[in-house]
């Protein structure tokens, strides 16, 4: 199963992201959606479920009503989503979580700690500083990650 992992769109849904959607079997957005139209367009264009959590810029309805965290079970794996990793208030290992998906920093990152994958896909929204515009593919159940630089 291929999961398209996005974060930090900040109201900008790039055509390159839309072009990836036909390959996705699940879409995860780790917050800072920015505009409700972004989620609507993702849900409309994707032929799969789309899950999103609230980021620090998602302060007005309906985005303010997104959950702060979400646990998604898929492909025999438990994926825990939140926007800011600093807000993690549980032990992923103790909770049986296989991967923690987060955003906020706009920096792509993947690392393993105590058997848990920590994945920040980077930002697919407006370019910030010299950081890449990026997202990631997460393959399940292997938890292998492929980084995708878009611009």
C-alpha positions, 0 to 999 in steps of 0.5 A, spaced: 500 500 500 502 506 498 501 512 502 502 519 500 504 523 506 503 531 506 504 537 510 504 544 511 500 546 504 499 553 507 493 554 502 497 552 496 495 545 493 501 544 487 499 541 481 505 536 482 501 534 488 495 533 484 499 529 479 501 524 485 494 522 487 492 517 482 498 513 485 496 513 492 491 508 496 491 513 502 493 520 503 495 523 510 496 531 511 500 533 517 497 539 518 497 547 516 492 546 511 491 553 510 485 553 506 479 548 506 479 548 499 486 544 499 482 539 503 476 539 499 481 538 492 485 533 495 478 529 497 475 530 490 481 528 486 484 522 490 480 515 489 482 514 496 481 516 504 484 523 506 486 524 513 488 530 516 490 533 523 490 541 525 496 545 524 498 551 528 495 556 522 488 552 522 485 556 527 478 558 523 473 553 522 472 548 518 480 547 519 480 549 526 475 543 527 480 538 525 483 533 530 490 535 533 492 528 533 489 522 529 491 514 529 490 511 523 490 503 522 492 501 515 496 495 512 497 492 519 500 498 521 499 504 526 500 511 524 500 516 529 499 523 526 500 530 529 503 537 527 508 539 532 512 533 534 514 537 540 506 536 542 507 528 542 504 526 549 505 519 549 510 513 548 509 511 541 513 504 543 508 503 549 502 505 545 504 500 539 505 505 534 509 504 528 510 511 525 509 518 527 507 522 522 508 530 523 510 537 520 511 544 522 518 544 521 518 544 513 524 540 513 524 533 511 526 528 516 526 520 517 529 517 522 528 510 527 528 511 534 526 504 538 523 501 533 518 507 531 519 511 524 518 518 525 517 522 518 516 529 517 515 529 509 517 537 509 512 542 506 509 542 499 506 549 500 509 556 499 517 555 499 520 557 505 527 559 506 532 555 502 528 548 504 525 544 499 518 543 497 517 536 498 512 530 500 513 523 501 511 516 499 510 511 505 510 504 503 506 499 507 507 494 511 514 495 510 514 502 512 519 504 507 520 511 505 521 515 499 522 522 499 519 526 493 522 533 492 517 537 487 520 544 486 
